[in-house]
Amino acid sequence: MAQVKICGLSDPASIEAAVKAGATYLGFVFFPKSPRAVTPEQAAALMAAVPVGIAKVGLFVNPSDEQLTTTLAVAPLDVIQLHGQESVDRVAQVKELTGLPVMKAIGISGPEDLPALIDYGLVADMLLVDAKAPKDAILPGGNGLVFDWRLLVGRKWLRPWLLAGGLTPSNVAEAIRLTGARGVDVSSGVESEPGIKDANLIRSFISAAS
Ligand SMILES: O=C(O)c1ccccc1NCC(=O)[C@H](O)[C@H](O)COP(=O)(O)O
């Protein structure tokens, strides 16, 4: 079974569904422009119901040191996900500052984006390989866009990685088969509308990724 990260959780019922269905990672979005955004206090309350052994991932976009430290003072995160234009050096700084593993998101739209997988793979603990957001997008992720999975076929990886971008209960099994991904991430593919997770879709997605 592939590891599954359900991203953008903001209500207790969805967290319960994800936990019971066997999610490995639960993602909490600390980016105010997102319809999935939570405050550190809201995240802390939601995380109280998460069993030990399931990683609580905090998603940040170009965070300042202050945003990271004030969030961590309230919300007990296990992993930091960086989903902005953070440089390789900044990834290293965030690891040092927080003492936590960092998952760096890499946006892919074509072969020209693949070298970043090596550059960031040298410093990040994990990679999240996602569809690159359009230039005019409000959100750098969570847009339900698929990239050409064939770009990843046969690739040797320096680090553990999750496949993301437009995954749904209907296409996740084929995405895993084609890319060999051992982990997958989903947000909008398990929502009934932007920011509203659907427990049935969460269960279907995790079952299909098994
Ligand atoms: O989901 C968001 O609202 C979001 C906002 C800002 C930066 C990143 C965001 N999501 C990142 C994720 O990890 C998503 O799960 C990933 O992009 C896949 O999203 P989707 O294509 O909707 O499944």
PDBQT file of the ligand as one rigid body, heavy atoms in Angstrom, charges set to zero:
ROOT
HETATM    1  O1  LIG A 301      -3.991  23.195  -0.784  1.00  0.00    +0.000 OA
HETATM    2  C1  LIG A 301      -3.798  24.408  -0.673  1.00  0.00    +0.000 C 
HETATM    3  O2  LIG A 301      -4.717  25.207  -0.447  1.00  0.00    +0.000 OA
HETATM    4  C2  LIG A 301      -2.413  24.960  -0.835  1.00  0.00    +0.000 A 
HETATM    5  C3  LIG A 301      -2.222  26.316  -0.672  1.00  0.00    +0.000 A 
HETATM    6  C4  LIG A 301      -0.957  26.861  -0.829  1.00  0.00    +0.000 A 
HETATM    7  C5  LIG A 301       0.109  26.044  -1.150  1.00  0.00    +0.000 A 
HETATM    8  C6  LIG A 301      -0.075  24.689  -1.324  1.00  0.00    +0.000 A 
HETATM    9  C7  LIG A 301      -1.332  24.125  -1.159  1.00  0.00    +0.000 A 
HETATM   10  N1  LIG A 301      -1.521  22.765  -1.309  1.00  0.00    +0.000 N 
HETATM   11  C8  LIG A 301      -0.402  21.895  -1.472  1.00  0.00    +0.000 C 
HETATM   12  C9  LIG A 301      -0.614  20.449  -1.396  1.00  0.00    +0.000 C 
HETATM   13  O3  LIG A 301       0.171  19.738  -0.772  1.00  0.00    +0.000 OA
HETATM   14  C10 LIG A 301      -1.692  19.813  -2.231  1.00  0.00    +0.000 C 
HETATM   15  O4  LIG A 301      -2.136  18.671  -1.579  1.00  0.00    +0.000 OA
HETATM   16  C11 LIG A 301      -1.075  19.461  -3.577  1.00  0.00    +0.000 C 
HETATM   17  O5  LIG A 301      -0.761  20.632  -4.255  1.00  0.00    +0.000 OA
HETATM   18  C12 LIG A 301      -2.060  18.646  -4.438  1.00  0.00    +0.000 C 
HETATM   19  O6  LIG A 301      -3.252  19.353  -4.560  1.00  0.00    +0.000 OA
HETATM   20  P1  LIG A 301      -4.425  18.791  -5.482  1.00  0.00    +0.000 P 
HETATM   21  O7  LIG A 301      -3.961  18.846  -6.889  1.00  0.00    +0.000 OA
HETATM   22  O8  LIG A 301      -5.579  19.684  -5.207  1.00  0.00    +0.000 OA
HETATM   23  O9  LIG A 301      -4.689  17.388  -5.015  1.00  0.00    +0.000 OA
ENDROOT
TORSDOF 0
